Every structure is written in C-alpha cells, then in structure tokens.
Amino acid sequence: MEPTKVAWFAGLMDGEGSIGIAIEHKPERKQRPYYLKAAVQMSITEKPAIMEAIRVCEAVGVKAASYSYQERDPAKHRDAWYLRVGRLVDINVLAKAILQYAFLKREQWKLMLEYTDSRLEGANIDSNGRVVRGGIRTYSAREMEIAHRLRVLNMRGPAAIERDKAWQSKLGGVKRG
C-alpha cells in the first residue's frame, strides 16, 4: 500500500472519524460490571471516499464493514455512507498503520493502540482474526482509564465537563484522565 493512501486515510479519519470505546454498565454482573467495546468508525456523504477508505483498510489487512443510510427526503439531505472497524485485531492493525500519519486524533490512536495491545495480550485468536471468547477477563484499571480518556477526548460542547463529572462519580469518584 502506498504511504500516501494510508496518510490520506489518516487525514480522513482526523476529520470525519471516531475512535472510541463504548462503555456499557451492567451492575447485575458482579464479576465484570462494565463491558467495553472498541470501535473505529466514520460517516460521510461521499460514497467514493468510503469505497477508497475500505480499499485502504483491506490493503493494510483490516476488515472494515460499510453500509449506507438512505435519507427519506433526498431533496434536503444526501445519503450517508458509514465505515466501521470493530474487531480488536483489526483496530490494532489499523492503529499501527496510520498512527504515524494521524494529526488531530493522534492521542486517540495512541490510546486505542495501548488498549488493543493490552486486551490482545495472551488472547487466543481464531483463523478469522477474532478473539476467541472464553473465561471472563476483567478490565485492568489502565484499560478503564483509557476508555474514559477516549470518551473525554471525544466529548464536545459545554455539557462535556458535566458528563465527565458524572462518569467520574460512576467510577466511585476516582479521578480519571
């Protein structure tokens, strides 16, 4: 893959992408009350850009899912095209490939790389590149901190500070990020 294509993709992700970890709280699960789901995704109205982004992902060895959303009133809105990478192995490969070119989201990519390296350490990977599920492995304090830091980095607007405080209180008042 040409470095310029990978750099182009990094720039597209800087402007249109999202690098984050969804945090689902399930208090009924005593051993692991939080479930973290890492994802890299973007939405754009230009189909050729998404198709090229998928080609770049495939060229670096990453499986990216894509889909479109057709607007009800095309006179007012263009259709949206989405790209999503959700497997830890793929996110890890993608982060390694584009980190050197990232600018605006460099910190997010570094954190995501650290998170995926940590989660993949000692994990069994099947022939399709998926983590083999098995016993419950709790999240480390650092993994939870990374998830929270990514959340804070992705927040926007004046309400972001209040949402950050609310999340800290959920974690038991432990200061994160």
Summary of the structure (lengths in Angstrom):
residues: 177
radius of gyration: 17.4
end to end distance: 35.4
largest distance: 51.9
contacts: 486
relative contact order: 0.15
helix: 46%
strand: 19%
